[in-house]
Amino acid sequence: MKLLLVYRILLVIFLSLTAASIAAAVYAKPGCDDMCGNVRIPFPFGIGANCSVNEWYVVNCNSSIPYLSALDNLEVLRVDLGNQTVTVNMQKISNCSQTKSVDLRTTPFVYSKSHNRFVFEGCGNAVMMGDHDNVLTACSTMCSKFDTTTTVSIQRSNRCVGLSCCETTIPHYLQSYSMNLTSLERHMGGGGICGSAFLVDENSIEGSRLSHQSSVAEGSSYAHTSLLWTISDVDQLQVTCCDKNNRKGYGRIVDMGNGTTTNTWKCHYYESSAGNPYLIDGCDDYRSVSEECSRCEDRGGYCHYDTTYDVDDYIYNSKFTCGVYRGYIYEESRSSRTSLGVILGVSISIGVLFLVAITYMLYKMIKKTKIKRRRERFFKRNGGLLLTQQQKAYPSLIDKTILFTSRELEKATNNFSENRILGRGGQGTVYKGMLVDGRIVAVKKSKIIDESQLQQFINEVVVLSQVSHRNVVKLLGCCLETDVPLLVSEFVPNGTLYDHLHNGTDELPMSLNMRLQVATEVAGALAYLHSATSTPIYHRDIKTTNILLDDKHRAKVSDFGTSLFVSIDQSHLTTLVKGTFGYLDPEYFQSSQFTEKSDVYSFGVVLVELLTGERPISLTSFGENRSLATHFLLAMEEGRVMSIFDAMVIKEGTRDELLVVANLAMRCLNLNGKYRPTMKEVATELENIRTIRIPSIVQSSIKPIMYGEELFMLMSGESTSTFLSSGNTITQ
C-alpha cells in the first residue's frame, strides 16, 4: 500500500510537471486563441482585433479557416516565426490582358524572393512588369501539341523545364507587379488560352502537404505564396522577446533593394524552442547570441547588435557593442571600455618599440603599394581584363578612350551628391559633373551586381568608343579604379523625348517640324549604327526615354548597355530577349532572333508616339487598344488614323503629309520583318518629307492610302501591293 501511494504521488508530480511544461508553450496573447482549424496563429498575428500587433496582422477565423482581413482576405496557410514569413493562398493569374497583383506597397509585407518561385503553366509567354511597365522577369514555354487544357503538375520528380511549364526567380525587391500573359496559339493566329502564372512557395514546389482548398497541382486556381513581414519601431514596443528588457531581440535595418531602407524588429528564434519568442512568457529557454555577448553579460553589460539585413534576412553587415542602460541613455559598458583601453595600451606600447625604427622607411613604399593594389583590384573587378580583350579585338575602337581617375570624377560630381543626380535606370545612376577644364559631363555610376551586368558596361564602352555621329551621345571616357565602374559622356541638357511628349516639360508643345526633325535625326543615327560603322551595331532598346534632346532640340541616341556587335555576314543573332514592353518587336520576342529590322520596329513605335502624342502602353485602355502599335495599325486598317493624331500635328500638317508619315510608320511596324524598310531607307524618306513637305503640284500624282482588307494582307506579308512613299515616288 505504501509503495502504491508513493507511485501515485510520483505520477501526480510527473503529470503536474508535464502540464506546466505544456502550459509554458505560449503562442498568443493572454485571452486570445492561437489555433484556427489546423493552422497555428502566433503573435504578432492574432485572431481578433486586440490579439495582433496592429491591424495588418489581424486574422479572421471563419469556418475554421484563417484569413488576413487587411490583405483582401487572403487565406493564411502557415506562419513561420523563424523565417519571419506568412504563407497565404493567392489566386493564379490567367487573364490574357495585363493583370495587377495584390499591392503590398503600403503594407508591412513584401513578396519573399528566397521562398518563392515565379511559375508559368501553359503554352506561351508570361511577362512580369514593374510599376512603369518595365520588364522584371519573363518565362516562356513550348508545347509539342497545342493542347491548352493540359498543364503540368509541379512535383519534386518533374520540375518545370520549359515544356508546358517554366519557372524562374523573382526580383530582389517586390511589393507589387503586373502580369501579361500571351498564348502560343494566339501568336500563331488562333484563339488560344493564356495558361496561368503565379508566385509559389518553394516548399509547395518541393511537394509539401497542401491545404484543403489550395494547391499548385493540376487544375487548381490557387497557389501557396510566402510574404515576408516586418515590425516597425512603434509596434516593437508591444514585442517583449521573452524578457521585459528585450535581451533576446534586436532591431535591424532592412535594405529593401530599391535604394530605400526600413527599420524592423526581430526576436531570436531557435527551432528546438517551444512557444513564441515574441511574447514575454513565450520561450522555454534562453541562449546567448554569441560568445562575445555571453562575456558582455557576465560583466553586467547589455548586448547590442547594429545589423543591416536585406528583405530576405541575409546579413549585409553587423556591428556588436557591449553597453549598459543609465536612465534612458544608452552608454557603452564601463568595464568594456576599461578592458579595451588596457588591451589597446599594451598593444600600442609593444608595437611602438618595433615600428618606430622602420616606420619612416616603409611609410612611402607601403602607401604607394596599397594605392596601386587597390586600383589594380578595382580595375580587374570592374572589367579591366574584359576591356583589354576588347581592345585587342578592336584596337581602333578604344585607343582614344580616356581613363579618368576617381579623384577627378569625385571632384566633378561633388562626391556624387544627391542633388547632382540626373536620373536613375536599371543599369545605374547618372550624375551631372564639371571637369577641371570647364566641360559639363554626365557620369554614369553602374550597378555592377553580377557578371552579366559587368559585360553590359564593357559592351557600352566598346560600342560608344567606335561611334562618331552628331546624333549619338559621345563617350568621353571611363573610370575602372573605383568600387563600381563609371562611364563619362557628353552632357545633353534638355531631357528625354519622353518627357517632352508626355510630361509637359516644355512651355510650348513640340511642333510638327520639330517632331519630323527628331524622327529624321534618330533614323539617321540608327542607319549609321546599322551600316556605316566598321562593325554593324544593333541598339536593341530604342524608345523615347533613350532619346535625349540638346539645347537646340537636336536628338541624341543614348543607353547602349544592351547593344550588340554583329558580323557583316550575320543576318540575325539568337539572344536572350531584352527590351522594353511596348517597343519590343513581336517577331524577336517569339523567335529570340534579333535583326536590324527589330530596331526598325522599335523606331516605328517612336514615330507613332511623335504623331499621336500617346504613350506606347496605355494605362487606361484595354485589349487591343492597350498597345499603341496595335491601336495605330487598327486605325490605319479602318481608315480613321487621322482621329488618333495629336492636335498640334493635325493643326500644322496637311492630310496628305500626315498620311505619308503614317504610311512609313505602318511599314516599320509590319509584323513580318522582311517587309520592313531598312533604317537607311527610313532616314532617306523622312529627310525627303522634311524638305519637300509634299507640294500641292505633286499631291495629285500620289496614290491614295490603302485601308481595309488590302492593308491587312499587306501587313501580314501576303501581298505585293505598293506602299505610299515620300514625295511623288511609289516603292515596291
C-alpha positions in Angstrom: 0.0 0.0 0.0 2.8 2.4 0.9 4.6 1.5 -2.4 1.4 2.2 -4.3 0.9 5.5 -2.5 4.5 6.6 -3.4 3.9 5.6 -7.0 0.7 7.7 -7.1 2.4 10.7 -5.7 5.3 10.4 -8.2 2.7 10.1 -11.0 0.9 13.3 -9.9 4.2 15.2 -9.7 5.1 14.0 -13.2 1.7 15.0 -14.6 1.9 18.4 -12.9 5.4 19.0 -14.4 4.2 17.9 -17.8 1.1 20.1 -17.6 3.3 23.0 -16.5 5.7 22.3 -19.5 2.8 22.3 -21.9 1.3 25.4 -20.4 4.7 27.1 -20.9 4.3 26.8 -24.7 2.5 30.1 -25.2 1.9 31.3 -28.8 -0.9 34.0 -28.5 -1.5 37.0 -26.2 -3.4 36.3 -23.0 -7.1 35.6 -23.6 -6.5 35.0 -27.3 -6.8 31.8 -29.3 -3.7 30.6 -31.2 -5.4 28.0 -33.4 -7.9 28.4 -36.3 -8.7 25.0 -37.6 -5.4 23.2 -38.2 -3.4 26.5 -38.6 -1.5 28.0 -35.6 -1.7 31.8 -35.5 1.2 33.1 -33.3 1.7 36.7 -32.2 2.4 39.3 -33.7 -0.5 37.9 -35.7 -3.7 37.4 -33.8 -7.3 36.1 -34.1 -9.3 39.3 -33.5 -8.5 43.0 -33.4 -7.0 43.0 -29.9 -4.8 40.0 -30.3 -2.4 41.2 -33.0 0.4 43.8 -33.0 -1.6 46.1 -35.4 -4.5 46.0 -37.9 -2.3 44.4 -40.7 -1.8 41.3 -38.6 -5.5 40.7 -37.7 -6.7 37.2 -38.6 -10.4 36.4 -39.0 -11.2 32.8 -38.3 -14.2 31.9 -40.4 -15.4 28.3 -40.5 -12.1 27.2 -39.1 -10.2 28.9 -42.0 -7.9 31.9 -41.1 -8.0 35.0 -43.4 -5.9 38.2 -43.4 -8.7 40.8 -43.5 -6.3 43.7 -44.3 -4.9 41.9 -47.4 -8.1 41.2 -49.4 -9.0 38.3 -47.0 -6.1 36.1 -48.2 -6.3 32.6 -46.6 -3.4 32.0 -44.2 -1.8 28.6 -44.5 1.2 28.9 -42.2 3.1 31.5 -40.1 6.8 30.9 -39.8 8.4 32.8 -36.9 11.9 31.6 -37.7 11.9 32.8 -41.4 9.5 35.7 -40.5 7.1 34.7 -43.3 3.4 34.1 -43.6 2.3 31.7 -46.4 -1.0 32.6 -48.0 -3.4 31.2 -50.6 -3.1 33.5 -53.6 -5.1 33.2 -56.8 -3.2 32.4 -60.0 -3.2 35.0 -62.8 -4.8 33.5 -66.0 -6.1 36.6 -67.8 -4.8 37.3 -71.3 -4.8 41.1 -70.6 -2.4 42.8 -68.2 -3.4 41.9 -64.6 -2.2 43.5 -61.3 -1.1 41.6 -58.3 -2.1 42.2 -54.7 -0.5 45.5 -53.9 1.7 45.4 -50.8 3.3 48.8 -51.1 1.5 50.4 -48.2 1.7 47.3 -46.0 4.5 45.8 -43.8 4.7 42.8 -46.2 6.9 42.1 -49.3 7.0 39.1 -51.6 9.8 36.9 -50.4 12.5 36.3 -53.0 14.2 33.4 -51.2 11.0 31.4 -50.5 9.0 32.0 -53.8 9.4 31.0 -57.4 7.8 32.6 -60.5 5.9 29.7 -62.3 4.0 29.8 -65.6 1.8 26.8 -66.7 0.5 26.7 -70.3 1.7 27.3 -73.9 3.1 30.7 -74.5 4.8 33.6 -72.6 4.4 35.2 -69.2 6.0 38.7 -68.5 6.2 40.2 -65.0 6.3 44.0 -65.1 7.0 46.7 -62.6 5.2 50.0 -61.8 6.3 51.7 -65.1 5.8 48.7 -67.4 9.5 47.8 -67.2 10.1 44.1 -67.6 11.2 42.5 -64.3 11.4 38.8 -65.5 9.8 36.6 -68.0 9.1 32.9 -68.7 8.4 31.1 -72.0 7.2 27.6 -72.7 7.0 25.2 -75.6 4.3 22.6 -76.3 4.6 19.6 -78.5 0.8 19.9 -79.3 -1.4 22.9 -78.8 -3.5 21.4 -76.1 -4.1 24.4 -73.8 -6.3 22.4 -71.5 -3.4 20.3 -70.3 -1.0 21.7 -67.6 2.0 20.1 -66.0 1.8 19.4 -62.2 4.7 20.8 -60.2 6.2 17.9 -58.4 9.7 17.2 -57.0 10.3 14.5 -59.6 9.2 16.8 -62.5 10.2 20.4 -62.1 9.2 23.0 -64.8 11.8 22.8 -67.5 10.0 24.7 -70.4 7.6 22.0 -71.7 4.1 23.4 -70.9 5.6 24.8 -67.7 8.5 27.0 -66.7 9.9 28.7 -63.6 12.4 31.3 -62.6 13.4 33.5 -59.6 11.7 36.8 -58.8 13.5 40.2 -58.3 15.2 41.2 -55.1 12.6 43.8 -54.1 8.9 43.2 -54.9 5.8 44.7 -53.3 3.6 44.9 -56.5 3.7 43.8 -60.1 1.6 43.2 -63.1 1.4 40.1 -65.3 1.0 40.0 -69.1 0.2 36.5 -70.5 0.2 35.6 -74.2 -0.8 32.3 -75.7 1.5 30.5 -78.2 -1.6 29.8 -80.3 -2.6 33.5 -80.2 0.7 34.3 -81.9 0.0 31.6 -84.5 -3.4 33.2 -85.4 -5.7 31.1 -83.2 -7.6 32.0 -80.1 -5.6 30.1 -77.5 -5.8 30.0 -73.7 -3.1 32.1 -71.9 -2.4 29.5 -69.2 -1.7 30.7 -65.7 1.2 32.4 -63.9 1.8 32.7 -60.1 4.3 33.0 -57.3 4.6 29.8 -55.4 6.4 29.0 -52.1 9.5 26.8 -52.6 8.2 24.2 -50.1 5.0 23.8 -52.1 7.1 23.1 -55.3 9.1 20.5 -53.4 5.9 18.6 -52.6 4.9 19.8 -49.1 1.4 19.0 -47.8 -1.2 21.2 -49.4 -4.2 22.8 -47.7 -7.8 21.6 -48.1 -8.7 24.0 -50.9 -5.4 25.3 -52.3 -2.7 23.6 -54.2 -0.2 24.1 -57.1 -1.3 20.8 -58.6 -3.1 20.3 -61.9 -6.4 22.1 -62.2 -6.0 24.4 -59.2 -6.6 28.1 -59.4 -4.7 28.9 -56.2 -1.0 28.7 -55.2 0.9 29.0 -51.9 2.8 32.3 -51.8 5.1 33.4 -48.9 5.1 37.0 -47.7 7.9 38.5 -45.5 6.6 40.5 -42.6 8.2 43.3 -40.6 7.7 45.1 -37.3 8.1 48.8 -37.1 9.8 50.8 -34.3 6.3 51.7 -32.9 5.0 48.2 -32.9 8.1 46.7 -31.3 7.1 48.3 -28.1 4.5 45.5 -27.9 7.1 42.9 -28.5 8.9 41.6 -25.4 11.0 38.8 -26.9 10.7 36.5 -23.9 12.1 39.2 -21.5 11.0 42.6 -20.5 14.5 44.0 -21.1 14.3 42.8 -24.8 17.6 40.9 -24.2 16.6 38.3 -26.7 15.6 40.6 -29.5 17.3 43.1 -31.8 16.4 46.0 -34.0 17.7 45.8 -37.6 17.8 47.9 -40.7 16.3 46.1 -43.7 17.7 47.0 -47.2 14.6 47.0 -49.5 16.8 46.6 -52.6 15.5 49.7 -54.4 17.6 52.3 -52.7 15.5 52.6 -49.6 15.7 51.0 -46.1 13.2 50.4 -43.3 13.6 49.7 -39.6 12.2 46.4 -38.2 12.4 44.3 -35.1 13.1 40.6 -34.8 13.3 38.2 -31.8 15.9 35.5 -31.7 14.3 32.2 -32.7 15.5 28.6 -32.2 13.8 25.7 -33.9 14.2 23.5 -30.8 12.5 26.0 -28.5 8.8 25.7 -27.9 6.4 28.6 -27.7 6.6 32.1 -29.2 9.7 34.3 -28.8 7.6 37.5 -29.4 5.9 37.1 -26.0 7.3 37.7 -22.5 6.2 34.2 -21.4 6.6 32.5 -24.8 10.1 30.9 -24.5 11.2 27.9 -22.5 14.9 28.6 -22.6 17.4 31.3 -23.3 20.7 31.1 -25.1 23.1 34.0 -25.8 23.6 35.0 -29.4 27.3 34.6 -29.3 30.3 34.1 -27.0 31.1 37.8 -27.1 27.5 38.5 -25.9 27.9 36.0 -23.1 31.2 37.6 -21.9 29.5 41.0 -22.1 26.6 39.8 -19.9 29.0 38.1 -17.4 30.4 41.6 -16.9 26.9 43.0 -16.3 26.7 44.5 -19.8 24.0 44.7 -22.4 24.4 43.1 -25.9 23.6 45.4 -28.8 23.8 44.5 -32.5 23.6 47.1 -35.2 22.9 44.8 -38.2 21.8 45.6 -41.7 19.7 42.9 -43.5 18.1 42.6 -46.9 14.4 41.8 -47.4 15.0 38.1 -47.1 17.0 38.2 -43.9 20.5 37.9 -45.4 23.1 39.9 -43.4 24.8 42.8 -45.2 26.9 43.8 -42.1 26.8 43.5 -38.4 28.5 45.5 -35.6 28.4 44.4 -31.9 28.8 46.7 -28.9 28.6 45.9 -25.2 26.8 48.6 -23.1 24.6 49.4 -20.2 21.5 51.5 -19.7 21.9 54.5 -17.4 18.4 56.0 -17.0 17.1 56.4 -20.6 20.5 56.9 -22.2 22.4 54.0 -23.8 26.1 54.1 -22.9 29.0 51.8 -23.7 29.8 49.5 -20.8 32.5 51.0 -18.5 34.0 47.5 -18.0 34.1 47.1 -21.8 35.8 50.5 -22.2 38.3 49.7 -19.4 39.2 46.3 -20.9 39.5 47.8 -24.4 41.7 50.6 -23.0 44.1 48.1 -21.3 44.4 46.0 -24.4 45.0 49.0 -26.7 47.5 50.5 -24.3 49.6 47.3 -24.0 49.4 46.6 -27.8 50.4 50.2 -28.7 53.3 50.1 -26.2 54.7 46.9 -27.6 54.0 47.9 -31.2 55.8 51.2 -30.9 59.0 49.5 -29.9 59.1 47.5 -33.1 57.6 50.1 -35.5 59.4 53.3 -34.7 62.6 52.2 -36.3 61.2 51.1 -39.6 58.0 53.3 -39.9 59.7 56.2 -41.7 61.5 53.9 -44.3 58.4 51.8 -45.1 55.7 54.5 -45.0 56.0 55.8 -48.6 56.6 52.3 -50.1 53.6 50.8 -48.2 51.3 53.8 -49.2 52.2 53.5 -52.9 51.8 49.7 -52.8 48.3 49.9 -51.2 47.1 52.5 -53.7 48.4 50.5 -56.6 47.0 47.3 -55.4 43.6 48.9 -54.7 43.4 50.3 -58.2 44.5 47.0 -59.7 41.9 45.2 -57.7 39.1 47.5 -58.7 40.4 47.6 -62.3 40.2 43.8 -62.6 36.9 43.5 -60.7 35.2 46.2 -62.8 36.0 44.6 -66.2 39.5 45.8 -66.9 40.5 42.4 -68.3 37.4 42.4 -70.5 38.2 45.9 -71.8 41.8 44.7 -72.5 40.4 41.8 -74.5 38.0 44.0 -76.4 40.9 46.4 -77.1 42.9 43.6 -78.7 39.9 42.5 -80.8 39.1 46.1 -81.8 42.3 48.2 -81.4 41.0 51.1 -83.5 37.8 51.4 -81.4 39.1 52.1 -77.8 42.5 53.7 -78.4 41.0 57.2 -77.9 39.0 56.3 -74.8 40.2 58.4 -71.8 40.6 56.6 -68.4 39.6 59.1 -65.7 40.9 58.9 -62.2 38.5 58.5 -59.2 39.6 61.8 -57.7 38.7 63.7 -61.0 35.2 62.4 -61.0 34.6 62.8 -57.3 35.6 66.4 -57.6 33.5 66.9 -60.8 30.3 65.5 -59.1 30.8 66.9 -55.6 31.5 63.4 -54.2 28.4 62.1 -56.2 26.0 64.4 -54.4 22.3 63.6 -54.4 21.5 67.0 -55.9 23.7 66.1 -58.9 21.6 63.1 -60.0 20.1 63.4 -63.5 18.3 60.1 -63.5 18.2 56.5 -62.3 17.8 53.5 -64.5 18.0 49.7 -64.4 21.8 49.7 -65.1 22.9 52.7 -62.9 22.6 56.3 -61.8 23.6 59.3 -63.9 25.2 62.4 -62.3 25.9 65.8 -63.7 29.5 66.9 -63.3 32.0 69.6 -64.4 35.6 68.7 -65.2 38.6 70.9 -64.3 38.7 72.2 -67.9 35.1 73.5 -67.5 33.3 70.8 -69.6 29.9 69.7 -68.4 29.6 65.9 -68.5 27.3 63.1 -67.5 28.8 60.5 -65.2 27.1 57.1 -65.2 27.6 55.1 -62.0 26.8 51.5 -62.8 25.1 48.9 -60.6 27.5 46.0 -61.0 26.0 43.1 -59.2 26.8 40.1 -61.4 29.0 39.2 -64.4 26.2 39.7 -66.9 25.8 43.4 -65.9 29.6 43.8 -66.0 29.6 42.6 -69.6 26.9 45.2 -70.4 29.1 48.0 -69.0 32.2 47.0 -71.0 29.9 46.5 -74.0 28.7 50.1 -73.7 32.3 51.3 -73.6 33.2 49.4 -76.7 30.1 50.4 -78.6 30.3 54.1 -77.8 34.1 54.2 -78.5 33.6 53.5 -82.1 30.6 55.8 -82.6 31.2 59.3 -84.0 27.9 60.8 -85.0 26.3 64.1 -84.1 23.0 62.3 -83.1 24.6 59.7 -80.8 25.8 60.6 -77.3 29.6 60.9 -77.4 31.7 58.8 -75.0 34.5 60.8 -73.3 36.0 58.0 -71.2 35.5 55.7 -68.2 36.9 55.0 -64.8 37.6 51.5 -63.6 39.6 52.1 -60.4 36.5 52.8 -58.1 34.3 50.3 -56.3 31.8 50.5 -59.2 32.8 51.4 -62.8 32.0 54.9 -64.1 31.2 56.0 -67.6 31.8 59.6 -68.7 29.9 61.0 -71.7 28.8 64.4 -73.0 26.0 66.2 -71.2 22.7 66.6 -73.0 20.8 69.4 -71.2 17.2 69.2 -72.5 16.0 65.9 -71.0 14.4 63.0 -72.8 12.0 62.9 -75.7 9.5 61.0 -73.5 9.4 63.9 -71.0 8.8 66.4 -73.8 5.9 64.3 -75.3 4.2 63.0 -72.2 5.2 65.0 -69.1 4.7 68.6 -70.4 8.3 69.7 -69.7 8.1 72.4 -72.5 6.3 75.7 -72.1 5.3 75.2 -75.7 4.3 71.8 -77.2 6.5 70.3 -79.9 5.7 71.4 -83.4 5.3 69.1 -86.4 8.6 70.4 -87.9 10.4 69.6 -84.6 8.9 66.1 -84.4 9.9 65.4 -88.0 13.4 66.7 -87.3 13.8 64.4 -84.2 12.5 61.4 -86.2 14.9 62.1 -89.1 17.9 62.5 -86.7 17.1 59.3 -84.8 16.6 57.4 -88.0 19.9 58.8 -89.4 21.7 57.7 -86.2 20.3 54.2 -86.4 21.1 54.0 -90.1 24.7 55.0 -89.2 24.9 52.3 -86.5 23.5 49.6 -88.8 25.5 50.3 -91.9 28.2 53.0 -91.5 30.3 51.7 -88.6 33.1 49.2 -89.2 31.1 46.6 -87.3 27.3 46.9 -87.5 25.6 47.7 -84.2 22.1 46.8 -83.1 20.8 49.1 -80.3 18.1 46.7 -79.0 16.3 49.3 -76.8 15.1 52.2 -78.9 12.5 54.1 -77.0 11.7 57.8 -76.3 13.4 57.6 -72.8 16.7 56.7 -74.6 16.4 59.7 -77.0 17.9 62.9 -75.4 17.4 66.5 -76.7 20.1 69.2 -76.6 19.5 72.9 -76.1 18.6 73.2 -79.8 16.2 70.2 -79.6 18.6 68.0 -81.6 18.1 64.3 -80.9 20.9 62.1 -79.5 20.5 58.4 -79.0 21.8 57.1 -75.7 22.0 54.0 -73.4 23.9 51.3 -75.3 24.2 48.9 -72.4 22.2 46.1 -74.2 23.7 46.8 -77.7 25.4 44.1 -79.8 28.2 44.0 -82.4 27.2 41.9 -85.5 29.5 40.4 -88.0 28.8 41.6 -91.6 28.0 38.1 -92.7 25.4 37.6 -89.9 21.7 38.3 -90.8 20.5 37.8 -87.2 21.5 36.9 -83.7 19.8 34.5 -81.3 19.9 36.1 -77.8 18.0 36.4 -74.6 15.0 38.6 -75.1 15.9 42.2 -73.9 14.0 45.4 -74.4 11.0 47.4 -73.2 7.4 46.3 -73.3 5.5 48.3 -75.9 8.6 48.8 -78.1 9.6 45.1 -78.4 9.5 43.5 -81.9 6.9 40.7 -81.7 8.9 38.6 -84.1 12.0 38.9 -81.9 10.0 38.2 -78.7 8.6 35.0 -80.3 11.8 33.7 -82.0 14.6 35.3 -79.9 16.3 36.2 -83.2 17.3 39.8 -83.3 17.9 41.5 -86.6 18.3 45.1 -87.7 14.6 45.1 -88.6 13.9 44.7 -84.9 15.4 48.2 -84.3 13.2 49.3 -87.2 10.1 48.1 -85.4 11.0 50.0 -82.2 11.6 53.1 -84.2 8.2 52.7 -85.8 6.6 52.8 -82.3 8.7 56.0 -81.6 7.4 57.5 -84.9 3.8 56.7 -83.9 4.4 58.4 -80.5 5.5 61.5 -82.3 2.4 61.5 -84.5 -0.1 60.7 -81.8 1.4 62.0 -78.5 0.3 58.8 -76.8 2.3 56.5 -74.6 3.4 53.1 -76.0 1.4 51.3 -73.4 -1.9 52.8 -72.3 -2.8 52.6 -68.6 -6.4 53.3 -69.2 -7.3 51.3 -72.3 -7.9 47.6 -72.6 -7.5 44.8 -75.1 -6.0 45.6 -78.5 -6.1 49.4 -77.8 -3.7 49.0 -74.9 -0.7 48.7 -77.2 -0.1 51.9 -79.2 1.3 50.0 -82.2 -1.8 47.7 -82.4 -4.1 50.7 -81.9 -2.4 52.6 -84.7 -2.5 49.7 -87.1 -6.2 49.1 -86.5 -6.9 52.8 -87.1 -4.9 52.6 -90.4 -6.8 49.5 -91.4 -10.2 51.1 -90.6 -9.4 54.4 -92.3 -9.7 56.5 -89.2 -6.0 57.2 -88.5 -6.4 61.0 -88.6 -8.7 60.7 -85.5 -5.8 59.5 -83.3 -3.2 62.1 -84.3 -2.1 64.8 -81.9 -3.9 68.1 -82.2 -0.7 70.0 -82.8 0.2 67.6 -85.7 -3.2 68.0 -87.3 -3.1 71.8 -87.0 0.3 72.2 -88.6 0.3 69.4 -91.3 -1.9 68.6 -94.3 -3.8 65.4 -94.5 -1.5 64.1 -97.3 1.6 64.9 -95.4 0.4 63.1 -92.3 -0.7 60.1 -94.3 2.7 59.8 -95.9 4.4 59.7 -92.4 1.7 57.3 -91.1 2.3 55.0 -94.1 6.0 55.0 -93.3 5.3 54.1 -89.6 3.0 51.4 -90.8 5.7 49.9 -92.9 8.1 49.9 -89.9 5.5 48.1 -87.8 5.0 45.3 -90.3 4.7 42.0 -88.3 6.9 40.3 -90.8 10.4 41.8 -90.5 11.5 41.2 -94.1 8.8 43.5 -95.3 10.0 46.4 -93.2 12.3 49.0 -94.7 15.9 49.5 -93.6 16.8 52.3 -91.4 18.7 53.9 -94.2 15.5 53.9 -96.4 13.5 55.3 -93.4 16.1 58.1 -92.9 16.0 59.0 -96.6 12.2 59.1 -96.8 12.0 61.3 -93.6 14.6 63.7 -95.0 12.5 64.0 -98.2 9.3 64.6 -96.2 11.0 67.4 -94.2 12.5 69.1 -97.2 9.6 68.7 -99.7 6.6 68.6 -97.3 4.5 67.4 -100.4 4.0 70.4 -102.6 0.5 70.8 -103.9 1.5 70.2 -107.5 2.7 66.7 -106.6 -0.2 65.8 -104.4 -2.4 64.8 -107.3 0.0 62.2 -108.5 0.2 60.4 -105.1 -1.6 57.1 -104.9 -4.4 57.2 -102.2 -3.7 55.4 -98.9 -5.0 51.9 -98.6 -7.4 50.6 -96.0 -9.4 47.5 -95.1 -8.6 44.0 -96.2 -5.9 45.1 -98.7 -3.9 46.8 -95.9 -4.4 43.9 -93.6 -3.0 41.5 -96.3 -0.1 43.9 -96.8 0.8 44.0 -93.1 0.8 40.2 -93.0 3.3 39.9 -95.8 0.8 38.2 -98.1 0.5 40.8 -100.8 2.9 42.7 -103.1 0.7 45.8 -103.2 2.5 49.1 -103.2 3.1 51.4 -100.2 2.9 55.1 -100.4 6.4 56.7 -100.2 7.5 60.3 -99.6 7.3 62.8 -102.4 5.8 61.5 -105.6 7.5 58.1 -105.6 5.9 54.7 -105.2 8.2 51.9 -103.9 7.6 48.2 -104.2 
